Amino acid sequence: MKTQTRNLLSSLVIILITCLLFASCAEKQLEELIEKQDEEKTMDTTDPTQEPVQPEETVMALPGLPADVAGYTQWLKLNAEPIPPVPGGDPHNGTKNVYVNKTREDIAPNGEQQFPYPDGSIVIKEAYRPGRDYVGLIAIMRKKAGVDPDHNDWEFIEYTRNAADAEFDVIAKDGVCWRCHSGVEDIDYVFTELE
């Protein structure tokens, strides 16, 4: 009887170990299946050879600015170095950077900037006012076919704010801006050329 009990216990231990091994293997396969499904969720289903696509972070426009300029600092920057304030002042007083929503190839095929800018261009000038560490001015030029043929179809609008957490407010539009920008009509009304 002792031998039978021992054999029975040995069989049960073997069965138990086998079950544990299968369970461990099944758990590992389940984890691999879940990982594979997560990867497939980030793949572009139209092209199975494409690398996984990472979810994009939503970029918001600065407060008070239109949504179409959200993330403008990721656009093509026209100036290589920040543009310092003009001695004696200028309408966009401060240290400035200028961005456009086009690629280098769009506006400078073969390496040289072409004028006029293509329809749909948006040019943004940001300015950090003297003594301030936040963007206090945003000037926007939008090129829309047919909107203003006398000024190469550019719309102009300028916003300012007086605190880093404040909303931008419109301070100037079109006619006020054209007076200055008419001096650079030959380069499509945009003072800053691609460097």
C-alpha positions as CSV (number, residue, x, y, z in Angstrom):
1,M,0.0,0.0,0.0
2,K,2.9,2.3,0.7
3,T,4.2,1.8,-2.7
4,Q,0.9,2.6,-4.3
5,T,0.5,5.8,-2.2
6,R,4.1,6.8,-3.2
7,N,3.4,6.2,-6.9
8,L,0.1,8.1,-6.6
9,L,1.9,11.0,-4.9
10,S,4.7,10.9,-7.5
11,S,2.1,11.0,-10.3
12,L,0.3,13.9,-8.7
13,V,3.5,15.8,-8.3
14,I,4.4,15.2,-11.9
15,I,0.9,16.3,-13.0
16,L,1.1,19.4,-10.8
17,I,4.5,20.3,-12.2
18,T,3.3,19.8,-15.7
19,C,0.3,22.0,-15.1
20,L,2.5,24.7,-13.6
21,L,4.8,24.5,-16.7
22,F,1.8,24.8,-19.1
23,A,0.3,27.6,-17.1
24,S,3.7,29.5,-17.1
25,C,4.0,28.9,-20.8
26,A,0.4,30.0,-21.5
27,E,1.0,33.2,-19.4
28,K,4.1,34.0,-21.4
29,Q,2.2,33.4,-24.7
30,L,-0.6,35.6,-23.5
31,E,1.8,38.4,-22.6
32,E,3.4,38.1,-26.1
33,L,0.0,38.2,-27.7
34,I,-1.0,41.3,-25.8
35,E,2.3,43.1,-26.8
36,K,1.7,42.1,-30.4
37,Q,-1.8,43.5,-30.3
38,D,-0.6,46.8,-28.8
39,E,2.0,47.1,-31.6
40,E,-0.6,46.4,-34.2
41,K,-2.8,49.2,-32.8
42,T,0.0,51.7,-33.5
43,M,0.6,50.4,-37.1
44,D,-0.8,52.0,-40.1
45,T,-3.2,49.4,-41.4
46,T,-3.0,50.7,-45.0
47,D,0.7,49.7,-45.1
48,P,1.7,46.5,-43.1
49,T,5.4,47.2,-43.8
50,Q,5.3,50.6,-42.0
51,E,7.0,51.1,-38.7
52,P,4.7,51.6,-35.6
53,V,3.2,55.1,-35.5
54,Q,3.5,56.8,-32.1
55,P,0.5,58.7,-30.9
56,E,0.9,62.5,-31.6
57,E,0.8,64.9,-28.7
58,T,-1.9,67.6,-29.2
59,V,-0.3,71.0,-29.7
60,M,-2.4,74.0,-28.6
61,A,-2.0,77.5,-29.8
62,L,-0.9,80.1,-27.3
63,P,-3.9,81.6,-25.5
64,G,-5.8,84.1,-27.7
65,L,-4.1,83.0,-31.0
66,P,-5.9,81.1,-33.8
67,A,-5.6,77.3,-33.9
68,D,-3.9,77.2,-37.3
69,V,-0.7,78.6,-35.7
70,A,-0.4,76.0,-33.0
71,G,3.1,74.6,-32.9
72,Y,4.5,77.3,-35.1
73,T,8.0,77.0,-33.4
74,Q,8.3,73.6,-35.2
75,W,7.9,75.2,-38.6
76,L,10.7,76.3,-40.8
77,K,12.6,79.1,-39.1
78,L,13.7,81.8,-41.6
79,N,16.4,83.5,-39.5
80,A,19.4,81.5,-38.4
81,E,20.0,83.6,-35.2
82,P,17.4,85.6,-33.2
83,I,16.9,89.1,-34.7
84,P,17.9,91.8,-32.1
85,P,15.8,94.9,-31.4
86,V,16.4,97.7,-33.8
87,P,18.1,100.6,-32.2
88,G,15.6,103.4,-31.7
89,G,12.7,100.9,-31.8
90,D,10.6,99.2,-34.4
91,P,7.0,98.2,-34.6
92,H,7.9,94.7,-33.5
93,N,10.2,95.9,-30.8
94,G,12.1,93.0,-29.2
95,T,14.2,90.0,-30.0
96,K,12.5,88.2,-32.9
97,N,12.2,84.9,-34.7
98,V,10.3,84.3,-37.9
99,Y,8.7,81.0,-39.0
100,V,6.8,79.8,-42.1
101,N,4.5,76.8,-42.4
102,K,6.3,75.6,-45.6
103,T,9.4,73.5,-46.1
104,R,12.7,74.7,-47.3
105,E,12.0,72.9,-50.6
106,D,8.7,74.7,-51.0
107,I,10.1,78.2,-50.7
108,A,13.7,77.7,-51.8
109,P,13.9,75.0,-54.5
110,N,17.5,74.6,-55.6
111,G,18.7,76.4,-52.5
112,E,17.6,79.9,-53.3
113,Q,14.4,81.5,-51.9
114,Q,11.8,82.1,-54.6
115,F,9.1,84.8,-54.4
116,P,6.2,85.1,-54.1
117,Y,5.4,82.7,-51.3
118,P,3.0,79.9,-52.3
119,D,-0.8,80.3,-51.6
120,G,-1.6,79.0,-48.1
121,S,1.7,80.3,-46.6
122,I,1.5,81.5,-43.0
123,V,4.4,83.6,-41.7
124,I,4.8,84.2,-38.0
125,K,7.0,86.7,-36.3
126,E,7.4,86.3,-32.5
127,A,9.0,88.9,-30.3
128,Y,10.3,88.8,-26.8
129,R,9.9,92.3,-25.5
130,P,13.0,93.9,-23.9
131,G,13.4,92.8,-20.3
132,R,10.8,90.0,-20.7
133,D,11.3,86.2,-20.9
134,Y,8.1,85.3,-22.7
135,V,6.7,86.0,-26.2
136,G,4.8,89.3,-26.0
137,L,4.1,89.9,-29.7
138,I,2.9,87.6,-32.5
139,A,2.6,89.1,-36.0
140,I,0.9,86.8,-38.6
141,M,0.8,87.0,-42.4
142,R,-1.5,84.6,-44.2
143,K,-1.5,84.3,-48.0
144,K,-5.0,83.5,-49.3
145,A,-5.7,83.6,-53.1
146,G,-7.9,86.6,-53.9
147,V,-8.1,88.1,-50.5
148,D,-6.0,91.3,-51.4
149,P,-4.5,91.3,-54.8
150,D,-3.0,94.8,-54.2
151,H,-0.8,93.3,-51.5
152,N,0.0,89.9,-53.1
153,D,-3.0,88.4,-51.3
154,W,-1.5,88.7,-47.8
155,E,-3.7,89.3,-44.7
156,F,-1.8,90.9,-41.7
157,I,-2.7,90.7,-38.0
158,E,-0.7,91.5,-34.9
159,Y,-1.3,90.3,-31.3
160,T,0.3,91.3,-28.0
161,R,0.1,90.4,-24.4
162,N,1.5,91.8,-21.2
163,A,2.1,88.7,-19.1
164,A,3.3,85.1,-19.8
165,D,-0.1,83.7,-18.7
166,A,-2.3,86.3,-20.4
167,E,-4.2,85.9,-23.6
168,F,-3.1,87.6,-26.8
169,D,-5.2,90.5,-28.1
170,V,-5.4,92.0,-31.6
171,I,-3.7,95.4,-31.8
172,A,-3.3,95.9,-35.6
173,K,-4.6,94.6,-38.9
174,D,-3.9,94.9,-42.6
175,G,-3.6,98.7,-43.4
176,V,-1.5,99.5,-40.4
177,C,0.9,96.7,-41.4
178,W,1.0,97.4,-45.2
179,R,2.6,100.8,-44.7
180,C,5.8,99.3,-43.4
181,H,5.7,96.1,-45.4
182,S,5.3,97.9,-48.7
183,G,9.0,98.7,-48.4
184,V,9.8,95.0,-49.1
185,E,7.2,94.4,-51.8
186,D,9.9,93.0,-54.1
187,I,10.4,90.1,-51.6
188,D,6.7,89.5,-51.2
189,Y,6.2,91.8,-48.3
190,V,8.2,89.6,-45.8
191,F,11.2,91.4,-44.3
192,T,13.0,88.3,-43.2
193,E,14.5,86.2,-45.9
194,L,15.4,82.5,-45.5
195,E,19.0,82.2,-44.3
